[in-house]
Amino acid sequence: MVSLLNTEPATDKYGIGLHTGFIESVKKNPYAAALTLEKEDISYGELDYNARKWATAVIKGLNGMPNRIGIFAYRSLISYTSVLATLFTGATFVPLNPNYPLERTRHMIDMAELDAIYAEEKYIEKLHLILKNLKKKPIIILPDSNLKEHSLDYSIIVNKQYLQSCEPIRNLPEVSGNGIAYILFTSGSTGSPKGVPITHSNVSHFLKYNKAKYEISNKDKFSQTFDQTFDLSVFDIFLAWSSGACVCSIPSIQLLAPINYINEKEINIWFSVPSMANMMAQNGLLKEGCLSGLRLSLFCGEALHSYIVENWQKAAPNSKIENLYGPTELTIACSAYTWDPIRSPKDCYNGFVPIGKVYDKHDSILVDDNLSDVKDGDGGELCIAGPQRFPGYLNDVEKTKEKTLNRKMTNGEIISYYRTGDLVKRDYSGNYLFLGRIDNQIKYIGYRIELGEIDAAFLREESITNAVAVGWPIADGVVRGITVLVTGKNINLKLLRDNVSKFLPRYMMPTEIIIIDAIPLNQNGKVDRKQLYELLENKAGLGDKNG
């Protein structure tokens, strides 16, 4: 156990920050477990101590305060400590998945204009390739490595030995509510990911609301099923840390069958995408009463079917089950629906659980294609305003404008709504029912994907003249795969798949590629997606394909 600092800062200027709750938990019980990795428990004091040393190292390495810091690590002590270390400098953290294509990651680093990157040594070769053509050269911090500066032929490397010599930062810099806590990148229709900045006040409102709603205490243990590039991971980490609770990062190898891990670690709060629960059910893992220790089960990220909830309820009879909803731009989640075994089956629409009612202090409207309010009972695009609405896309004013709907109130106030792109309607009790997407996005295995980004990756190839990605197949109203239909000459499907994988993360890679003679178009010259789906349903007029 390390010698714990007196972590009382000189001022309370950090009070609005995302890290505020963590600091309070350190003060209350520094020896409590904050994080479980594999078989190791890491205390609040240890996390705090090391994060403060790493924060000092970055400030010294830059000879000044950082603005944005990347985290090139995966479900590790470095990936979690780096988040705190970044916040302790007053900077914005930007999670980067080492398993994503290098070009995609390079684009994210350039867009974010990172000053520094925390990284694990095992990913150093990948990082070396990424660093070659960056517009701005960040310093590199390798907490688990003794590599010297010349090892990467790079400007500055802060290694393990240097970190150990650093004094922990004691007085944390001031952060404002409007300051950016983190930036996540979501799929973009132009072929490039979109940067979504979330402010400290955005996420602070979310945490305060949900901490009270779910009565989180220091006795709780949270599952962590999400990658840190997925905004739902912030729920687990900071809702736990703001309450003195523990986050249990489930090892990747056990994510497919986590029942034993859940019970062994005495996890009592579960959070995942519905697909994960569905997979567990299909594999026969949800035995009656096998998750009796859960008090809370939450699902988010894609449409939740009632049969998944019914299977889960049998396995977790003591658990309250909720369906959460919210795009990244509205900070993790902004509405919720609580499952009731008696009432809820009747509330479902096409078998899907309602997404519920929006959080307190938020306002929601439904609009048609002309952005006019729809009649009661009709479906429309869901638009939401409130304290969790993000400030706008990174370096993309036009995209921000496109997704914003301004309404002037009778008192003259202008309210800015975020246009979610989701088609919903209200039921008799005021709950929202999810009807589908109104644009060219899909939800697949929990990820929100712009199909246009997949199209763009295929159109890079000289052999491809046209490419259209669709969510297919669809079962029970849920997208079960991604199919790309392509036209061109001398197409080598294996080579095509290999080349495209350099630009798309694994979750966006097609489950099937089909060569056809021509992409069907409508009278306006646009892709006729209805006809495409008919072709796929009938398997008619389709040429070569691969799985």
N, C-alpha and C positions, 0 to 999 in steps of 0.2 A: 504494500500500500504506500503510495506516495505521501509526502508531507503536504497536508492541505493548507492552502492559503487562507488568510482572512480576505474574503472576496468582496467585502463591502466597498463599493466604489465611492469616490470622493463626492460625486453628485448623483442625482437621480435622473439625469438627462436621457438615459437609455430606456426610461419607463414605458414608452410606447412601442418599443422594439419587439420583434418576434421572439427574441431571446430573453425577454423580461421574466417570463414564467420559469425558465430554466434556472436563471440566477437565483430566484426566490427559493426554488427547490434545493439548490446547493446549500443555501444558508440554513434551511430547516433540517436537512439530513444529508450531509455530504457523503455518508457511507452507504446510503441506500443504492440498490442497483438501478441504474438508468437505462442500461442496454445489455442485452444478451446476444452474444455472437457464438454460434456453435455451442461449446460447453462453458464458455467464459462469461462471467458477469463483470461489467465495467461500472464502477460507482459514479455518482454525480461528481464527487470531488476529483476523481481521476480524469474524467472527461473535461471538467472545467480547467483543471491545472494544465493539461496538455494543450487544450484549445487556446489558452491564454499565451502559452509559449510559442505556439505556431503563429498566432496573430502578431506577436512581437517580431518574429522572424521575417514575416512578409513586409512589415513596416520598415524594418532595417534594410531588407534587400532592395526595396524600392526607394529607400531614402525619402519616404513620404507616405501619405495615406493612400491606400488603394481605392479604386472605384468599383471594379467588378473582378471577381475571382472565380475561375472554373474549378470543377472537381472531377478529375478523370480517375474515378475509382468505382468499385462495384461491391455493394453489400459487405462492407468491411469497416474495421475500426477507423481507417483513414477517411472513408467516405462520410462517416457520421461526424467525426471530430472536425473535419474540414468545414462542415456547415457552420458549426459553432465558432470556429476560428475566424471565418469570414465575417460573421455577424459581429464578433467582438472588435473587429477593425472598423465597423461602421459601413462595410462594403456590401455589395450585392453578391449572393452566391448563384452560380450557374452550373447545375448538374450536367455532366457529360458522360454518356454511356460508352465505355471502352469497346463494347461489342457492336456499336453502330459503324456503318461504313465511314472510312477515313475522310472522304470528300465531304460528307454531310457534317461531320464533326468540325472539320476545318472551316466550313462555311459558318457554323454556329459561333466558333471562336472569333472569326473575323467580324461577324455581325455584332457580337457582344463587346468587342474591343477590350478583351481581358487584359488586366495588368499582371495577373499571376495565375498559375494553375497548380493545385495540389494533385499529386499523382502517386499511384502505386508503382513500385519498381517493376513488377511483372508485366506492366503495360508499357514499359519504356520504349520498346522497339516501335510500337504503334504510334506513340507520341512523337518519336523522332521523325517518322514519315509525315506526320501532320504538321510539324513545326517548320518544315522546309520552306513552304511558300506563304507563310502568314504575312499579312500586311503590317501587323503590329506584333512585336516580339515580347511576350509575357515572360516573367521570371518563372522558374520551375521549382517547386518544393517537393522533395521526395522524403517523406518522414521515415520510410523503412529502408533507406538505401544509404550506402557510403560512397556512391559514385561522386566523382569530382566534376568540376566544370567542364574539363576537356573531354569527358566521356561522351557527351552529346554534341560536341563541337557547337556549343550554344552559349548565349550571353552569360546568364547567371543560373547556378543551381544551388539551392539550399538543401543540404543533405541532413541525415540523421544526426551526425556529429555536431553540426552547426546548431540544429534545433535544441539539442541538449544543453548547449551553452547559453541559450537565450533566457532572459528573465521573463516571467509571465507578466503580461500587461495587467496593471491593477485598475487604472481608471479608464473606463470604456468611453469612447467618443460619443458625442451626441448624435442621435438619429431623430428624424422627424417622421410624423405619420405619413407624409407624402413621399418619404424616401423609399426606394425600391428594395424590398427584402430579398427577392429572388426573381430570376427570369427563367421560364421554361419555354421550350420550343415545340410547337405543334405542327402537324402536317399543313403544307401550304399549297394552294391551287396552282401557283405559278411554277411549281417544280422546286421551290425552296421553302424550308421550314419557316414558320412565323414565330417571332419572339414575343412572348406574353409576359410583361413585367407585372409583378404583384407588389403592392405597397405594404408597409408595416401596418397601416391602419386597416387595409383590406383584410389581412389575415388575422389581425388582432380581434376584429369584430367576429370573425368566424369562430375563433378559439373561445372567446368569452361566451358566445351564445351556446356553443355545443358543450362546453365544460359544465355549464349549469344544466342544460337539458339532459345530459346523460349522467349527471351526478358523478363525475370522475373523481377518484380519490387516489391516494398513494398506495392503496392496496391492489389497484388494477394492474393487469398485465395485458399489453396490446400485441396482437400479431402484426408483423410487417411483411405483407405479401407483395407489395408494390416496389418496382424499381424507383430510385430517387429522381429519375427524369419524369416520373408520373406524379402529378400534383397531389394525388390521393395519399402519397407517402407522407406529406406534410401533416395530414390529419393524425396519423399514428404517432409520428415523432414528437410533434410539439403539443398535441393534446395530452400525451403522456408526460412529457417533461415539464409542462406548466402545472402539473398536478402532483409531481413527485412519484409518478408511476413508472413502470418499466416497459421498454419496447423490446420485443423478442423478434429479431430478424431471422425469419425462417430460412435455413440453408436451401440453396437452389435445388439440390438433389431431393429435398423432402417436400418441395412445393407440390409435387404431383400426388403425394399421399401424406398429408400433414397431420393426420389424426393422432398418431402416437406422440408427435412433437407437441401438439397442442395440450394434450393431457399431461405429458411429462413436465412441461414448463408451467403448467397450471394457468394457461392463458384463459382469460375470461371475457376479452373483447376481441371479436373477430371482424375483419374488414377485408373484402376482396371484390373482384369483379364477379358477376353472376356465372361467367363461363367456368370459373374455377370450381364453384360449388356443383355446377352441372357435370363437370368431368368427374368429380368425386362420386356423384350419384351414379353415373354411367358405369364406373368401375366397381360399383358395389361396396363403396367404402362407408356410406352413410347408414350404418347399422343403427337400429333403434336405441336411443340413449347413449350413443358413443361419445357425444359431445355435451354431456349433462353439466359440465362445469362452466359452460358459457353463460354469461348473463346478458350479453349484448351481441347481436349479429347484424352487421351492416353490409349492404351491397350497393355498388355504384359503378359507373363507367359504361354501362350498356343497359338495354332494356331487360327487365327482370321478369321472367315468366313465373306464373303461379305454381307450376309443378315443381320448380326448383325450391321455392319457399316451403311447400308442403313436405318435400323430402328432407329439407334442412330442419324443419320444426320437429320432425320425428327423431332426428339425431340429436337435436339440442332442445329438449322439452322445456328447459328452464330459462330459455333465452328470449328476450324481446328482439323482434326482427324488424328492421327498417330498410326501405328502399330510398336511397339518396340520389339526388339529381343536381347536376351543375356543370357547365362548361368551365374550362380553365380560366376563361376571362371573367368569371363570376366567383373566383376563389374557392376552389375545391368542391363545394356543394352549396346550394342556395335554396333547396326545398327537400322535404322528406315526407315519407308516408309510413305509418306504423301498421304492421300486419296484424289483423285480427282474424283468427281461424274461423269465426262464425260469419262476420260481416264481409271480410275482404274478398272472398271468392266472387261475390256478387258485384263488387266494385271494379273488378278487373275488366279491361277492354281488350278483346281478342286474346284473352289469356294473360295479358301483361298487367303487372301490378302498377297502380297509379304512382305518379311521381310526387303527389301530395300538394302541399301548400308552401308558398315561399316563406323564407325566414322573416322574423320580425324586422321592422324598419326598412323593408324592401317593398317595392311596388311592381306589379306585373300587369301587362295588357296583352291582348291577342289582336293581331292585325292581319288583314288580307293582303293580296298582292299589291294593292294601291296604298298600303300602310294606313288604311282606315280601320277603325274598331269593328270587329265582327259581332254578329248578333249572339245573344245568349244561347248556348248549346251548340254553336257552330265551331268548327275547327279553325285555328289561325296560328300564325307564327308567334311564339312566346317571346316577349320582350321584357327585360327585367332591369330595374334601376335600384340603386341602394348603395350602402357603404362597402359592399364587396365587389362592386364593379371596377374592373381594372382601368388604369389611366389611358390606355391606348397601345397599339402594337409598336414594337421597337422599330424605329426608323421607317415607319410606313403610315403616313398621314392619310393617304387615300383609302387604305384598307380599314383604318379606324373609322373614317367617315362613312364608309360603306356599311359598317356593322353598327352604326349609331343611329338611333331615332330620337330626335329632340321634340319634346312636347311643351308648349307654353300653357301654364296653369292659369286659372282665373285670377289669381293674385299677381300674375306677371312673372312668376318663377319659371325658369326653364329646367325641365327634368330630362336628363339624358339616359335613355334606355339602351341596353345591349341587345341586339337582335341575335337570338340564339340559333336561328335556322331550324329550330325544332317545331314541328306541327303538333299542337295539343288542343284539347278542349276541356271545358270544366264540367264536372259531373254535378249531381244534385246537391252534394255536400260541400262543394267548393274545391274539391281536389282536382288537380290537373291529370288528365289521361294522355299518355304519349301515343301519338298517331304515326310518327315517322319523321324523316328529314325532308325539308323542302328544297334542298339544293343537292349538290353532287358530293356530299359527304356520306360516309358510312361509319358505323361503330362496329369494330371487329375485335374480338377478344379483349375488349375494354378500351381500345384505342380509338380516338377520333381521327379518321383518315380522310384527307382530301384526295379523291381518286385522280385528280389532275396531276398530282405530284408523281403518281405511278406512271401515268401517260407520258409525262415529260421525260422520265428516266428511260423509257423504251424508245422514245423518239430521238434520243441521242445516237442511237445505232444507225449506221448507214444502210443496213439491209431493211430497215423498217420505214414504210411510207405513212402508216397510220396506226394508232394504237388506242384502244379504249378499255379502261379497267372498270369492272362492275363488281358489286358485292354479290357473289354467287358461289356455291349454292345458298339458298335460303330455306331454313326449316323452322316451322312454328313461328315465322315472322322474324327470325334472328339470322343475321348474316353468318354463315358458317365457313366462308372462304372468299378468296379474291380471284376472279378469273379475268385474264387480259386477252382480248381479241386483237390480233395484229394482221396487217397486210404488208406485203413487200416482196422482195426477190432474194432468192438464195438464202433463205432464213435457216440458220442452224440453231435449233431450239436450245440445245445444251449450252452452246457458246453464248447465246442471247441471255439465258438465265444467269450465267456466270458474270457477264458484263454488267447486267442490271443490278446484281447484288452488291456492286461496288458503290452504288448510290442510294440504295434503299435499305433501311433496317429490316431485320428479319420479319418483324410483324407486318411489314408492308409488302413482303415478297408474295407473288401470286401462288396460289395453290395449283393453278392450271393456266397454261398458255395455249391459245388456240389460233391457228392460222386460217384466215378466211379470205375469199376473193375480194370482197369489198365491205366496208363498214356501212350499214344502212343509214340513210339520212332522211330527214323529214322535209316538208315543203320549204322550210326556211333554210335548208342546207345544214341544219344542226344534226348531231348524232341522234338517231331515233332509238332511244334506250328501250322503249316499249318493245320495238321489234327485236332488239338484241336479246331481251329476256325471253321473248317467244322462241327465238332460235335456240337459246340454251335449254329451254324447257322441252323442245321437240327434238333437240340434237340434230336438226335438219340444216343442210347447207354449210356444215362445219367441216373444215379440212383437217390437216394434221394437228395433233395436240400432244401435250405432255403433262404429267402430273407434278 
